């Protein structure tokens, strides 16, 4: 028989898949002997069964009842007991943290009778009614479906009527009146009464948490964070402890190190006379955790000791929730804490220095995505001016956007292409769509552990919280600064999440410290702080990785930068980019040539220009391979736009003028070369076979450039790549021409030219016949952009705008196949091509030169598949280096196809 319920004393952190992250960590803290309120966990398997059938699985409630009886026995009280009630919390807890995305219900067991018993037992009538008010509000919105804003409006009205700012100043009678208002509101909205039965409260709360797994915000968060939909959530039922019992009580959230910077020390927020939900919600401004030492030295010392225990045990930054009930400290949750990219690198380096983790573990704890964030520009401090406001630097970075005041507006304006900054008093889980859409989040309340801070940090979103000097008026859609400046919706502001500041207008950007290090080196003082941590991670990655990392570069300048960033060659040099600008006229002449002699003259004029480009690139990459792709795009792309030409001609004719003869000639050529689907038309290898002299000119330019570098004492390593091959016979014909031209050039110069000839695998047929193609190809390079288009039957330019967002929303894609490689389809073709290619030619060199070469997840796939190198834009080279190292650490025996 399947077991669905585990006591906290029965689990451990290795059971996160079954007990969820929260349940497994509560069990782990219990095992460590930390003060954890007792309780039990309903497993994710119970959630799966409930969601599959719509009803609780057989035997579940019998198990819950047995564990509840044990909990009641240990407490010496019954759930909802009228004279001294045992009260429970019901919290979600999936395997991976989803802060605020699912449901929590506190104070289960209170009703019209037990609230009086709680008041008597606690000695605080106000506390009892405050707890009951919280239960009715949470239960009404979470379980019974009443809009939470209805409760908030009632609370706000009560505070206005009593002339108080915070709910802590409401009296017991105020709160009792509010409870009745809430119960009437529930009955009015739903037709049902708030349940007085504690057992019914518990059962309905548990099922509501299960149902919240499929709630809209939870699904959206999982898509954003690439969390699988089939994991389900566990439910944790725990004896309540209370932080809202007066000045000697309170709740807080703590980190064993700063989650924003990685610096050592205790960081967090504390709120006296409050429940934990108040801290996270940010509805009242907290005090720094250090203030707890003054308020309650004993609890502070115990908390510090427990935090040291947890960090040593987990060997990582720990995120902790705690409550102090009348001087007694209780640990309510721990988990490995979310952190910013900056903190991730600093923490990994420091923990390695302290001997808590190995250098390889340190590398595994950082990511290419995080490194890319650290490479983004920062604000120019000399151009910021006076800040509109300052708050808590909750999540670092620099962002510019137009101010908006609600989630829906953020989504609308972002979808229209506008960059926005979401401004709220505090965020709630319902603001998630707007937080995703916005460039930055700014709140006037809350601290580093508020909902806005935690979620923004997890997403790598710029965030400033607790800017108390701002008065945010969401109804009027504006905020006012301390000096009276009014900022209306649509006004552009700049948010500095590293400094915790907000500025008017768009502040200029400068290179980040990490980019400066990659460009210029460590300088005289060496690499320090975040930069030093990044340098160490890259160095370790370079030591352990097998994959080489090359760059896609078309100019000597790009090549120089790529080499500084650590590129080990060029995996894609696109020769078509050398035909743009003023040279486009020469391409026009070649296309419009009426005779072979005219075409030869145009090609002859292009040759020295191409040669000069190749010389510069080969010099920049001296001693490293440079893969030069022969012309790929259709020739009509080098001609003026068809519509533009037609309009110019029609306009001239309408005026009674003679159209420009050259325009007429060009339009004729454009019409002649027009294709319905140019991506699958006359391009790539087909151009070389159809346009006389094109391959000859390009190969001669390459051969002469290699010769010039050899005679200058260089060590050029040019490789010639033929694009869009679908059949070995195409490659055989072009290769014969390449070898003929290289032989001619070699004889004329008296030097030996060794330029390997290979092909791009970017058509399914090429992948499926790779064994035959390898008879002629000395190397393969996967063009995964086109291979993705041709495998899926997509025209990228069309589909991304037309329906990709719908596919992502509907779960057809978890991420765009143009961003992260489609392993099941395109990846399978890659695997077939590698296996068949190397079966024919065991020493076949294989790489990838599509955008996927710089995508972290795809790099791991390419490592496992057995590629020799990945190639990406120069900016992504450090990212690919890092991920290639991390992929090597994950390698399992036999995963390398070689």
C-alpha positions in Angstrom: 0.0 0.0 0.0 1.3 3.5 -0.9 2.3 5.6 2.0 1.3 9.2 1.8 2.2 10.9 5.1 5.6 11.2 6.9 6.3 12.7 10.3 9.1 15.3 10.4 11.1 12.7 12.4 11.0 10.2 9.5 12.5 12.2 6.6 15.6 14.0 5.4 16.9 16.3 2.8 17.5 13.4 0.4 13.7 12.9 0.1 13.0 16.3 -1.6 11.2 14.6 -4.5 8.7 12.9 -2.2 8.5 15.4 0.7 9.2 18.6 -1.2 12.0 21.0 -0.5 10.3 22.4 2.6 9.2 19.1 4.1 12.6 17.4 3.5 14.4 20.4 5.1 12.1 20.5 8.1 12.8 16.8 8.6 16.6 17.5 8.2 16.5 20.3 10.9 14.5 18.0 13.2 17.2 15.3 12.7 19.9 17.9 13.5 18.1 18.6 16.8 17.1 22.2 16.0 14.0 23.6 17.5 11.3 22.8 14.9 7.6 22.8 15.7 6.4 19.2 15.2 4.4 18.2 12.2 4.0 15.9 9.3 4.2 16.0 5.5 1.7 14.8 2.9 3.8 13.6 -0.1 3.9 14.7 -3.7 2.5 11.3 -4.6 -0.7 12.2 -2.7 -0.8 15.4 -4.8 -0.3 13.4 -8.0 -3.2 11.1 -7.0 -5.5 14.0 -6.1 -4.8 16.0 -9.3 -5.3 12.9 -11.5 -8.6 11.9 -10.0 -10.0 15.1 -8.4 -10.4 13.3 -5.1 -8.1 12.4 -2.3 -6.5 8.9 -2.6 -7.8 6.0 -0.6 -6.3 5.9 2.8 -4.9 9.4 2.8 -7.2 10.8 5.5 -6.8 7.8 7.7 -3.0 8.5 7.7 -3.5 12.2 8.3 -5.8 11.4 11.2 -3.3 9.1 12.8 -0.5 11.7 12.5 -2.8 14.4 13.8 -3.6 12.3 16.8 0.1 11.8 17.6 0.6 15.6 17.2 -2.3 16.3 19.6 -0.9 13.8 22.1 2.5 15.4 22.0 1.0 18.9 22.4 -1.5 17.8 25.1 -4.2 19.7 23.2 -6.7 18.8 20.5 -7.1 20.6 17.2 -9.6 23.5 17.8 -10.1 22.5 21.5 -12.4 25.2 22.8 -10.6 26.1 26.0 -7.0 25.9 24.7 -6.9 25.0 21.0 -4.0 23.3 19.1 -3.7 25.3 15.9 -2.0 24.3 12.7 -0.3 25.8 9.7 -0.8 24.2 6.2 2.0 25.1 3.7 2.9 24.0 0.3 6.4 22.7 -0.5 7.4 21.6 -4.0 10.8 20.0 -4.7 12.1 23.3 -6.1 11.4 26.6 -4.3 8.5 28.6 -5.8 8.3 31.5 -3.4 4.7 32.7 -2.9 3.4 30.9 -6.0 1.3 28.3 -4.1 -0.8 28.5 -1.0 -0.4 28.8 2.8 -3.1 28.8 5.4 -2.3 29.7 9.1 -4.2 29.2 12.3 -6.2 26.2 11.2 -8.5 25.2 14.2 -9.8 28.6 15.2 -13.6 29.1 15.2 -16.1 31.2 17.1 -15.6 29.1 20.3 -11.9 28.4 20.2 -10.9 32.0 19.6 -12.2 32.7 23.1 -10.2 29.8 24.5 -7.1 31.1 22.8 -7.6 34.5 24.2 -7.8 33.1 27.7 -5.0 30.7 27.3 -2.6 33.2 25.8 -3.7 36.1 28.0 -4.1 38.3 24.9 -7.6 38.9 23.5 -6.1 41.0 20.7 -3.7 38.2 19.7 -6.5 35.7 19.5 -8.7 37.8 17.3 -5.8 38.8 15.1 -5.0 35.1 14.5 -8.7 34.4 13.7 -8.8 37.4 11.3 -5.8 35.9 9.5 -7.3 32.5 9.2 -10.7 33.8 7.9 -8.8 36.0 5.3 -6.4 33.2 4.2 -9.1 30.5 4.1 -11.6 32.8 2.4 -9.2 33.7 -0.5 -7.2 30.4 -0.8 -9.9 27.8 -0.2 -13.2 29.5 -0.9 -12.1 31.7 -3.8 -12.9 35.1 -2.6 -10.8 37.9 -4.2 -8.1 38.7 -1.7 -8.4 42.4 -2.5 -11.9 42.4 -1.0 -10.4 41.5 2.4 -7.6 44.1 1.9 -10.2 46.8 1.2 -12.1 45.9 4.4 -8.9 46.0 6.4 -7.9 49.4 4.9 -11.3 50.8 5.6 -11.1 49.7 9.2 -7.7 51.3 9.6 -9.0 54.5 8.0 -12.0 54.6 10.4 -9.8 54.1 13.4 -7.2 56.6 12.1 -4.3 54.1 12.3 -1.6 53.3 9.8 -0.8 49.7 10.6 -3.0 46.8 11.6 -0.9 46.4 14.8 -2.7 49.4 16.2 -6.2 47.9 15.7 -7.7 46.8 19.0 -9.2 43.4 19.9 -12.7 44.7 19.3 -11.7 46.1 16.0 -10.3 42.8 14.9 -13.4 40.9 16.2 -15.5 43.3 14.1 -13.3 42.6 11.1 -13.7 38.9 11.5 -17.5 39.3 11.3 -17.0 41.5 8.2 -14.8 38.9 6.6 -17.3 36.0 7.3 -20.2 38.1 5.9 -18.1 38.8 2.8 -17.4 35.1 2.3 -21.1 34.3 2.6 -22.0 37.1 0.2 -19.5 36.1 -2.4 -19.8 32.3 -2.2 -23.2 31.5 -0.6 -21.3 29.3 1.9 -20.4 30.0 5.5 -16.8 29.9 6.9 -16.5 26.4 8.3 -16.5 26.1 12.1 -15.3 22.5 12.1 -11.5 22.3 12.6 -11.3 19.0 10.8 -13.1 20.4 7.8 -10.8 23.4 7.8 -7.8 21.1 7.7 -9.0 18.9 5.0 -10.1 21.7 2.7 -6.9 23.6 3.3 -4.8 20.6 2.3 -6.7 20.0 -0.9 -6.6 23.7 -1.7 -2.8 23.5 -1.5 -2.7 20.5 -3.8 -4.9 22.4 -6.3 -2.7 25.5 -6.1 0.0 23.4 -7.9 -2.0 24.0 -11.1 -2.8 27.7 -10.3 -2.1 30.2 -13.0 0.8 31.9 -11.2 2.4 28.6 -10.2 2.3 27.4 -13.9 3.7 30.8 -15.1 6.5 30.6 -12.5 7.4 27.0 -13.5 7.5 28.0 -17.2 9.8 30.9 -16.3 12.1 28.8 -14.2 11.9 25.6 -16.3 10.4 23.5 -13.5 8.6 20.4 -14.7 4.8 20.4 -14.4 4.6 16.8 -13.2 6.5 17.2 -9.9 3.6 18.2 -7.8 3.7 19.7 -4.4 3.9 18.2 -0.9 1.8 19.8 2.0 3.3 20.4 5.4 1.0 20.4 8.4 2.8 21.9 11.5 1.9 23.1 15.0 1.5 26.8 15.0 4.0 29.0 16.9 3.2 32.7 17.2 5.2 35.8 16.5 2.3 38.1 17.1 2.0 37.7 20.9 3.6 41.0 21.8 6.9 42.8 22.0 8.8 39.6 23.1 7.7 37.8 20.0 8.3 38.3 16.3 9.2 36.7 13.0 12.1 37.0 10.6 13.9 35.7 7.6 17.7 35.3 7.7 20.5 34.4 5.4 23.8 33.0 6.5 25.5 35.3 4.1 24.4 38.3 2.0 22.3 36.8 -0.9 22.9 39.9 -3.0 26.7 40.2 -2.7 27.9 36.9 -1.1 29.6 38.8 1.7 30.1 37.0 5.0 27.9 37.9 7.9 24.3 37.4 9.0 21.7 39.2 6.9 18.0 39.4 7.0 14.9 41.1 8.3 13.0 40.9 11.6 9.5 42.2 12.5 8.5 42.3 16.2 5.0 41.3 17.1 4.3 39.7 13.6 3.8 36.5 11.8 6.2 35.2 9.1 3.8 36.1 6.3 4.0 39.8 7.4 7.8 39.8 6.8 7.6 38.2 3.4 4.6 40.2 2.2 6.5 43.5 3.0 3.3 45.1 4.2 5.2 46.6 7.2 8.8 47.7 7.0 11.1 45.4 8.9 14.2 46.1 11.0 17.6 44.7 10.2 18.4 41.3 11.7 21.2 42.9 13.7 18.5 44.8 15.7 17.3 41.5 17.1 20.5 41.4 19.2 19.3 44.5 21.1 15.7 43.4 21.3 16.4 39.8 22.4 20.1 38.9 22.9 19.4 35.3 23.9 17.3 34.5 20.8 19.8 36.3 18.6 22.7 34.2 20.0 20.7 30.9 19.5 19.8 31.9 16.0 23.4 32.6 15.1 24.4 29.2 16.4 21.7 27.5 14.5 22.7 29.3 11.3 26.3 28.3 11.7 25.2 24.7 12.1 23.0 24.8 9.0 25.7 26.5 6.8 28.3 23.9 7.8 25.8 21.1 7.3 24.5 22.2 3.9 27.9 23.6 2.9 26.1 26.6 1.3 24.2 29.8 1.8 21.1 29.0 3.8 17.8 30.9 3.8 16.0 30.5 7.1 12.6 31.5 8.4 12.1 31.7 12.2 9.6 32.8 14.8 10.2 33.9 18.4 7.2 33.1 20.6 7.6 34.9 24.0 11.4 34.5 24.0 11.5 31.0 22.6 13.1 30.6 19.2 11.6 28.2 16.6 13.0 27.3 13.2 10.2 27.1 10.6 12.1 26.6 7.4 15.5 26.3 5.8 16.7 25.9 2.2 19.7 26.5 0.1 19.2 30.2 -0.5 18.6 31.9 -3.9 21.3 34.3 -4.7 22.3 36.8 -7.3 24.9 36.1 -9.9 27.5 38.2 -8.1 26.8 36.4 -4.8 27.0 33.0 -6.5 30.6 33.5 -7.7 31.8 35.2 -4.5 30.2 32.5 -2.3 31.6 29.6 -4.4 35.1 31.1 -4.1 34.8 31.8 -0.4 33.4 28.4 0.5 36.2 26.8 -1.4 38.7 28.9 0.4 37.1 27.8 3.7 37.4 24.2 2.8 33.7 23.6 2.8 33.6 22.7 -0.9 36.1 21.6 -3.5 37.2 23.7 -6.5 35.0 21.5 -8.7 32.0 21.9 -6.5 32.7 25.7 -6.6 32.6 25.5 -10.4 29.3 23.5 -10.3 27.6 26.2 -8.2 28.0 29.0 -10.7 26.5 29.2 -14.1 27.0 30.7 -17.6 23.7 32.5 -17.3 24.9 34.2 -14.1 28.2 35.1 -15.8 26.3 36.7 -18.7 24.4 38.9 -16.2 27.7 40.0 -14.7 28.9 41.0 -18.1 25.9 43.3 -18.7 26.6 47.1 -18.5 26.3 49.2 -15.4 25.2 52.8 -14.9 27.9 55.5 -15.3 28.2 56.7 -11.7 29.5 60.1 -13.0 26.2 60.7 -14.9 23.6 59.6 -12.4 22.8 63.0 -10.8 20.7 63.1 -7.6 18.6 60.0 -6.8 14.9 60.3 -6.8 14.9 57.8 -3.9 17.0 55.2 -2.3 16.0 51.8 -0.9 17.3 48.3 -0.2 19.6 47.0 -3.0 17.7 43.7 -3.3 18.9 42.4 -6.7 21.7 44.0 -8.5 22.0 45.3 -12.1 21.0 48.3 -14.1 17.7 48.8 -15.8 15.9 51.6 -17.6 12.2 51.7 -18.4 8.9 53.6 -18.2 7.1 53.5 -14.8 4.0 51.3 -14.6 1.9 50.6 -11.5 0.2 47.3 -12.1 1.1 43.9 -13.5 -1.4 44.0 -16.4 0.0 47.3 -17.7 3.5 46.0 -17.4 2.6 43.0 -19.5 0.7 45.0 -22.1 3.4 47.6 -22.6 6.2 45.1 -22.6 4.4 43.0 -25.3 4.3 46.2 -27.4 8.1 46.4 -27.2 8.4 49.0 -24.4 10.8 48.6 -21.5 9.0 49.1 -18.2 9.7 49.3 -14.5 7.0 47.9 -12.2 6.4 50.1 -9.2 4.3 48.9 -6.2 4.0 49.5 -2.5 4.8 45.8 -2.2 4.4 42.9 -4.6 2.2 39.8 -4.1 2.4 36.5 -6.0 -0.3 37.9 -8.3 2.2 40.4 -9.6 4.4 37.7 -11.1 3.4 38.3 -14.8 4.3 42.0 -14.4 7.6 41.1 -12.7 8.6 38.9 -15.6 7.6 41.5 -18.1 9.4 44.4 -16.4 13.1 45.3 -16.6 13.1 46.1 -12.9 10.9 46.1 -9.8 10.7 49.0 -7.3 8.7 48.9 -4.1 8.2 51.4 -1.3 8.0 48.7 1.4 9.8 45.5 2.3 13.4 44.5 2.6 15.8 41.9 1.3 13.5 39.1 2.2 10.3 40.5 0.9 8.3 38.8 -1.9 9.6 41.3 -4.4 13.2 40.8 -3.4 13.2 37.0 -3.2 11.4 36.5 -6.6 13.4 39.2 -8.4 16.7 37.7 -7.1 15.6 34.3 -8.3 14.9 35.6 -11.8 18.0 37.8 -12.0 15.7 40.8 -12.2 16.9 44.2 -11.0 15.1 45.2 -7.8 15.1 48.0 -5.2 12.8 47.4 -2.2 11.8 49.5 0.8 12.2 52.9 -0.8 10.3 54.4 2.1 10.6 58.0 1.0 8.4 57.2 -2.0 4.6 57.6 -1.7 3.2 55.2 -4.3 -0.4 55.9 -5.4 -1.4 53.1 -7.6 -4.9 54.5 -8.1 -3.6 57.8 -9.4 -0.8 55.9 -11.2 2.1 58.0 -9.9 4.6 58.2 -7.1 5.8 61.2 -5.2 9.4 61.6 -3.8 10.4 63.1 -0.5 11.0 66.5 -2.1 7.6 66.5 -3.7 8.6 65.5 -7.2 5.7 63.7 -8.9 6.6 60.8 -11.3 3.6 59.9 -13.5 3.1 56.5 -15.3 5.1 56.3 -18.5 7.9 58.5 -17.1 11.3 56.9 -17.8 13.5 56.1 -14.8 16.7 54.2 -14.2 16.9 51.6 -11.4 20.3 50.7 -9.9 19.8 47.4 -8.1 23.4 47.3 -6.9 23.3 50.7 -5.2 19.6 50.6 -4.3 18.9 53.9 -6.1 16.4 55.3 -8.6 17.2 58.1 -11.0 15.1 60.2 -13.4 15.6 59.6 -17.1 17.8 57.1 -18.8 21.3 57.1 -17.2 24.2 56.2 -19.6 25.7 52.8 -19.3 29.4 51.7 -19.0 31.1 48.3 -19.2 30.8 46.2 -16.1 33.9 45.3 -14.0 33.8 41.8 -15.4 33.8 42.9 -19.0 36.7 45.3 -18.2 38.6 42.4 -16.7 38.0 40.2 -19.8 38.9 42.9 -22.1 42.0 44.4 -20.3 43.1 41.7 -17.9 43.4 42.0 -14.1 45.6 45.1 -13.9 48.3 45.8 -11.4 46.3 44.9 -8.4 45.1 41.6 -9.7 41.5 40.3 -9.9 39.6 41.1 -6.6 36.1 40.5 -5.3 33.5 39.4 -7.8 36.0 39.8 -10.7 38.5 37.6 -8.9 35.8 35.0 -8.2 34.9 35.0 -11.9 38.5 34.6 -12.9 38.9 31.6 -10.6 35.8 29.9 -12.0 36.9 30.4 -15.6 40.4 29.2 -14.8 39.0 26.0 -13.2 36.6 25.5 -16.1 39.5 25.8 -18.6 41.4 23.2 -16.6 38.7 20.5 -16.6 36.8 21.1 -19.9 37.2 18.9 -22.9 35.2 21.1 -25.4 37.2 23.8 -27.2 35.4 27.1 -27.5 35.7 29.1 -30.7 34.0 32.3 -31.7 31.8 33.5 -34.6 33.7 36.5 -35.9 33.6 38.2 -39.3 36.1 41.1 -38.8 39.6 41.4 -37.4 38.2 43.5 -34.5 35.7 40.8 -33.6 38.5 38.2 -33.8 40.8 40.2 -31.5 38.1 40.6 -28.9 37.1 36.9 -29.1 40.8 35.9 -28.5 40.9 38.2 -25.4 37.8 36.5 -24.2 39.5 33.2 -24.4 38.4 31.9 -27.8 40.5 29.1 -29.2 39.8 30.0 -32.8 37.0 31.0 -35.1 34.3 28.5 -35.7 32.4 30.6 -38.2 33.6 33.5 -40.3 30.7 34.6 -42.5 32.1 35.9 -45.8 28.8 37.5 -46.8 29.3 40.2 -44.2 32.3 41.2 -46.2 30.1 42.1 -49.2 28.1 44.8 -47.4 28.5 48.6 -47.3 30.3 50.1 -50.3 31.2 46.6 -51.6 27.6 45.9 -52.3 28.0 47.8 -55.6 30.5 45.2 -56.8 28.1 42.4 -55.9 25.5 44.2 -57.9 27.8 44.3 -60.9 28.5 40.6 -60.6 24.7 39.9 -60.5 23.9 42.2 -63.4 26.8 41.1 -65.6 25.6 40.2 -69.1 28.8 38.4 -70.1 31.4 36.2 -68.5 33.9 38.9 -68.9 31.8 41.5 -67.0 31.2 39.0 -64.2 34.9 38.1 -64.0 35.8 41.8 -63.7 33.4 42.2 -60.8 34.8 39.1 -59.1 38.3 40.3 -59.7 37.5 43.6 -58.0 36.1 41.8 -55.0 39.0 39.4 -54.6 41.6 41.8 -53.1 39.0 43.2 -50.6 38.2 39.6 -49.4 41.9 38.8 -49.2 42.6 41.9 -47.1 39.8 40.8 -44.7 41.1 37.3 -44.4 44.6 38.5 -43.8 43.4 40.6 -40.8 41.4 37.8 -39.3 44.1 35.2 -39.8 46.6 37.6 -38.2 44.4 38.2 -35.2 43.9 34.4 -34.7 47.5 33.4 -35.6 48.2 29.9 -34.7 44.5 29.1 -34.1 41.9 27.6 -36.5 39.8 29.9 -38.6 36.8 28.3 -40.3 35.7 30.4 -43.3 32.3 29.7 -44.7 31.8 30.3 -48.4 29.0 32.6 -49.4 25.7 31.3 -48.0 22.7 33.7 -48.4 20.8 34.1 -51.7 22.3 36.8 -54.0 19.1 38.9 -54.0 19.8 39.9 -50.4 22.6 42.0 -51.7 20.2 43.9 -54.0 17.9 46.8 -53.0 14.4 45.9 -51.7 12.0 44.9 -54.4 9.2 47.1 -53.1 11.5 50.1 -52.6 12.7 49.8 -56.2 9.2 49.4 -57.6 8.0 52.5 -55.7 10.9 54.6 -57.0 10.2 53.6 -60.5 6.4 54.0 -60.2 6.9 57.5 -58.6 9.1 58.6 -61.4 6.6 57.4 -64.0 3.7 59.1 -62.2 5.6 62.4 -62.5 6.1 61.8 -66.2 9.8 61.3 -65.7 12.0 58.5 -67.1 12.8 56.0 -64.3 16.5 55.6 -63.5 17.9 53.0 -65.9 20.0 51.4 -63.1 16.8 51.0 -60.9 15.0 49.4 -63.8 17.9 47.0 -64.4 18.1 46.2 -60.7 14.3 45.6 -60.5 14.5 43.2 -63.4 17.3 41.3 -61.6 15.3 41.2 -58.3 12.2 39.9 -60.1 14.3 37.3 -61.9 15.8 36.1 -58.7 12.7 36.4 -56.5 11.9 33.2 -54.5 8.8 32.4 -52.5 10.9 30.7 -49.8 14.5 32.0 -50.2 15.7 30.1 -47.1 15.2 26.9 -49.1 16.2 28.4 -52.5 19.4 29.3 -54.3 21.8 29.6 -51.5 24.8 27.9 -49.9 26.5 25.2 -51.9 23.9 25.7 -54.7 25.3 29.2 -55.3 28.8 27.8 -55.8 27.6 25.3 -58.3 25.4 27.7 -60.3 27.3 31.0 -60.2 30.5 30.7 -62.3 33.6 32.0 -60.6 32.2 32.7 -57.2 33.8 29.8 -55.4 37.0 30.4 -57.3 37.3 34.0 -56.2 36.6 33.2 -52.6 39.0 30.3 -52.4 41.7 32.2 -54.2 41.3 35.1 -51.7 41.7 32.6 -48.8 44.7 30.9 -50.4 46.4 34.2 -51.1 45.7 35.5 -47.5 47.2 32.3 -46.1 50.2 32.7 -48.3 50.7 36.3 -47.2 50.6 35.3 -43.6 53.0 32.4 -44.1 55.5 34.7 -45.9 55.2 37.1 -43.0 56.2 34.4 -40.6 52.7 33.7 -39.3 51.0 30.4 -38.6 47.6 30.7 -40.3 45.2 27.8 -39.9 42.4 28.5 -42.4 39.6 25.9 -42.8 37.1 26.2 -45.7 33.5 25.3 -45.0 30.9 24.7 -47.6 27.3 25.6 -46.4 23.9 23.9 -46.9 25.2 20.6 -48.4 22.4 18.1 -48.7 24.2 15.5 -50.8 27.8 14.3 -50.9 27.9 14.9 -54.7 27.4 18.6 -54.1 30.4 18.7 -51.7 32.5 16.6 -54.0 32.1 19.0 -56.9 32.9 22.1 -54.8 35.8 20.4 -53.0 37.4 19.6 -56.3 37.2 23.3 -57.3 38.6 24.3 -53.9 41.5 22.0 -54.2 42.2 23.1 -57.8 42.4 26.7 -56.9 44.5 26.1 -53.8 46.9 24.0 -55.8 47.2 26.9 -58.4 47.8 29.4 -55.6 50.4 27.2 -53.9 52.4 26.7 -57.1 52.3 30.4 -57.9 53.6 31.4 -54.5 55.9 28.5 -53.9 54.3 27.6 -50.5 52.4 24.6 -49.2 48.8 25.4 -48.5 47.0 23.0 -46.1 43.4 24.2 -45.8 41.0 21.4 -44.7 37.6 21.4 -46.5 34.5 20.6 -44.5 30.8 21.3 -44.5 28.0 22.6 -42.4 25.4 20.1 -41.3 22.2 22.2 -41.4 19.7 20.0 -43.3 18.1 16.8 -42.0 19.2 14.9 -45.1 22.8 15.9 -44.5 22.5 14.6 -40.9 20.9 11.3 -42.2 23.6 10.8 -44.9 26.5 12.1 -42.8 28.4 8.8 -43.3 28.6 9.4 -47.1 29.3 13.2 -46.7 32.2 12.4 -44.4 33.9 10.7 -47.4 34.5 14.2 -48.7 34.4 16.3 -45.6 37.4 16.7 -43.3 35.2 18.3 -40.6 31.6 18.9 -39.8 30.1 22.0 -38.2 26.4 21.9 -37.2 24.5 25.0 -38.3 21.8 24.4 -35.6 19.8 27.5 -36.5 19.0 26.3 -40.0 18.9 22.7 -38.8 16.2 23.7 -36.3 14.2 25.5 -39.0 14.4 22.6 -41.4 13.6 20.0 -38.8 10.6 21.8 -37.4 9.4 23.2 -40.7 9.7 26.7 -39.2 10.7 30.0 -40.9 12.2 31.6 -37.8 11.5 35.2 -38.9 7.8 34.3 -39.3 7.0 31.9 -36.5 8.7 33.8 -33.6 6.4 36.7 -34.1 3.3 34.7 -35.1 2.8 31.9 -32.6 5.9 31.2 -30.4 4.4 33.1 -27.4 1.2 30.9 -27.7 3.3 27.7 -27.9 5.2 28.8 -24.8 2.0 29.7 -23.0 0.4 26.3 -23.9 3.4 24.4 -22.9 4.2 23.1 -26.4 7.7 24.6 -25.8 9.3 25.0 -22.4 11.8 27.3 -24.1 12.3 28.4 -27.7 14.1 25.7 -29.8 16.1 28.5 -31.3 17.5 29.4 -27.9 18.1 26.0 -26.4 18.6 23.0 -28.6 15.7 20.6 -29.2 17.3 17.5 -27.9 14.6 15.1 -28.9 14.4 16.1 -32.6 17.4 18.2 -33.7 19.6 16.6 -31.0 18.8 13.2 -32.4 19.8 14.2 -35.8 23.1 15.6 -34.4 23.7 12.3 -32.7 23.1 10.3 -35.9 25.4 12.6 -37.9 28.2 12.3 -35.3 28.0 8.5 -35.2 27.8 8.0 -38.9 30.4 10.7 -39.7 33.0 9.2 -37.3 32.2 5.7 -38.5 33.4 6.8 -42.0 36.2 9.1 -40.8 37.3 8.3 -37.2 39.4 11.5 -36.9 36.5 13.7 -38.1 36.6 17.1 -36.3 33.1 18.1 -35.3 31.8 21.4 -33.9 28.7 23.6 -33.8 28.5 27.2 -35.0 24.9 28.2 -34.4 23.6 30.4 -31.6 23.2 27.3 -29.5 27.0 27.2 -29.2 26.7 29.8 -26.4 23.6 28.5 -24.7 24.4 26.9 -21.4 22.0 24.0 -21.6 23.0 23.3 -25.2 26.7 23.3 -24.4 26.1 20.4 -21.9 24.3 18.5 -24.7 27.2 19.1 -27.1 29.7 17.9 -24.6 27.7 14.7 -24.0 27.2 14.2 -27.7 31.0 14.2 -28.3 31.6 17.4 -30.2 35.1 18.8 -30.3 34.2 22.4 -30.0 31.4 25.0 -29.8 31.4 28.4 -31.5 29.4 31.4 -30.4 29.5 35.2 -30.5 32.5 36.7 -28.8 30.4 38.0 -25.9 29.3 34.4 -25.2 32.7 32.9 -25.3 33.3 33.2 -21.5 29.8 31.7 -20.9 30.6 28.7 -23.2 34.0 28.2 -21.5 32.4 28.1 -18.1 29.6 25.8 -19.1 32.0 23.5 -21.0 33.8 23.0 -17.7 30.6 22.4 -15.8 29.6 19.9 -18.4 32.8 18.0 -17.9 32.1 17.7 -14.2 28.7 16.1 -15.0 30.1 13.6 -17.5 29.2 10.0 -17.0 31.1 7.0 -18.2 30.4 6.2 -21.8 28.6 9.5 -22.6 31.3 10.7 -24.9 30.7 9.2 -28.4 34.3 9.1 -29.2 
